């Protein structure tokens, strides 16, 4: 749920969007560890978010998208090394 306070959008911290963000953060942290410092956390996080956005455009079920996005990002990042 998104509310407005003084003209600014404020998301419910317990809403579904917040849970997805936490899952994407966790996936990016794990992937950063797997890549053992060869790629910065910021680059990994961006790759995971981009993969999530790409997958979510056509997905009918979204429950496993964060982990699928992490796997997709890992393939792309490892190929670029």
C-alpha positions as CSV (number, residue, x, y, z in Angstrom):
1,X,0.0,0.0,0.0
2,X,1.3,3.5,-0.9
3,X,0.2,6.5,1.1
4,X,1.1,10.2,0.7
5,X,2.5,12.3,3.5
6,X,3.1,16.0,2.6
7,X,3.0,15.1,-1.1
8,X,5.6,12.3,-0.9
9,X,4.8,8.6,-1.5
10,X,5.3,6.4,1.5
11,X,5.2,2.7,1.2
12,X,3.9,0.4,3.9
13,X,7.0,-1.2,5.3
14,X,5.1,-4.5,5.7
15,X,3.6,-4.4,2.2
16,X,4.4,-6.9,-0.5
17,X,6.8,-4.5,-2.3
18,X,8.9,-4.2,0.9
19,X,9.1,-8.0,1.2
20,X,10.3,-8.2,-2.4
21,X,13.0,-5.5,-1.8
22,X,14.2,-7.5,1.2
23,X,14.4,-10.7,-0.8
24,X,16.3,-8.9,-3.6
25,X,18.7,-7.5,-1.0
26,X,19.3,-10.9,0.4
27,X,19.8,-12.5,-3.0
28,X,22.3,-9.7,-3.9
29,X,24.2,-10.2,-0.7
30,X,24.4,-14.0,-1.3
31,X,25.5,-13.5,-4.9
32,X,28.1,-11.0,-3.9
33,X,29.6,-13.6,-1.5
34,X,29.5,-16.2,-4.2
35,X,31.4,-14.0,-6.5
36,X,34.1,-13.5,-3.8
37,X,34.7,-9.8,-4.3
38,X,35.2,-10.0,-8.1
39,X,32.1,-7.8,-8.5
40,X,31.0,-4.9,-6.2
41,X,27.8,-5.3,-4.2
42,X,26.3,-2.3,-6.0
43,X,26.8,-3.9,-9.4
44,X,25.4,-7.2,-8.2
45,X,22.3,-5.5,-6.7
46,X,21.6,-3.6,-9.9
47,X,22.0,-6.8,-12.0
48,X,19.6,-8.6,-9.7
49,X,17.0,-5.8,-9.8
50,X,17.3,-5.6,-13.6
51,X,16.8,-9.3,-13.9
52,X,13.8,-9.2,-11.6
53,X,12.2,-6.4,-13.6
54,X,12.8,-8.3,-16.8
55,X,11.3,-11.5,-15.5
56,X,8.3,-9.9,-13.7
57,X,7.1,-8.3,-17.0
58,X,5.9,-11.7,-18.2
59,X,5.5,-13.8,-15.0
60,X,2.2,-15.1,-13.9
61,X,3.5,-16.3,-10.6
62,X,5.9,-14.0,-8.7
63,X,6.7,-16.1,-5.6
64,X,10.1,-17.3,-6.9
65,X,11.2,-14.4,-9.0
66,X,13.8,-13.0,-6.6
67,X,15.8,-16.3,-6.6
68,X,15.3,-16.7,-10.4
69,X,16.5,-13.1,-10.8
70,X,19.6,-13.9,-8.7
71,X,20.4,-16.9,-10.8
72,X,19.9,-14.9,-14.0
73,X,22.1,-12.1,-12.7
74,X,24.8,-14.6,-11.7
75,X,24.9,-16.1,-15.2
76,X,25.3,-12.7,-16.7
77,X,27.9,-11.5,-14.3
78,X,30.0,-14.6,-14.4
79,X,29.9,-14.5,-18.2
80,X,31.2,-11.0,-18.1
81,X,34.2,-11.8,-15.9
